[in-house]
Amino acid sequence: AQRVTQPEKLLSVFKGAPVELKCNYSYSGSPELFWYVQYSRQRLQLLLRHISRESIKGFTADLNKGETSFHLKKPFAQEEDSAMYYCALHSGAGSYQLTFGKGTKLSVIP
Amino acid sequence: ETGVTQSPTHLIKTRGQQVTLRCSSQSGHNTVSWYQQALGQGPQFIFQYYREEENGRGNFPPRFSGLQFPNYSSELNVNALELDDSALYLCASSLGASGLYSGTQYFGPGTRLLVL
């Protein structure tokens, strides 16, 4: 069975400080990992996916298969980054299911 | 390009009743997935429809059922409602049913269901 764990329910950082949102997964194959974000009063939307190796809004995430982690990082937090962040796992070709973690609420203090 | 829409936005039902939730997929998308999001939890996969067929199902009882129509819109039906069914129900559309495209999903605003 696949599982996604986000150990922090709430993370508070000061504006300009580095941010790291933790995500660990459990899956025996080669997963595809995603970060979804939900800003206040907005719908859930894709932030980034590991296969694209892209940086969106200054956020990056590296898939570490040895540690089964996909932590989300940003060097300097901005107030507009305050949101709910969900890590999600897709088990790849032939699969259909997206498995989400419980989410971490990021609060950036001005 | 039209985004994913869901109706109704809010709904109140009593235990034992039946409910139908509706979803219109994003233009060009042929796959719809439904999720249940309880308070304080991440979305939990209910099932997926691809080209009008159920393509996969999460750990939900048979009283959760669905349909997909030729225009790729979809319905989620829940029979014999229980108090624990109170949640936000999310619909998401994607360009394909498996692989990379399926993981990139576009979500609707959700329908909040309260069962009394």
Interface residues (C-beta under 8 A of the other chain):
Chain A: V4 Q6 K9 E32 F34 Y36 R43 L44 Q45 L46 R49 I51 Y86 A88 H90 G92 A93 G94 S95 Y96 Q97 L98 T99 F100 G101 K102 G103
Chain B: V4 S33 Y35 G40 Q41 G42 P43 Q44 F45 Q48 Y50 N55 G56 G58 L90 A92 A97 S98 G99 L100 S102 G103 T104 Q105 Y106 F107 G108 P109 G110
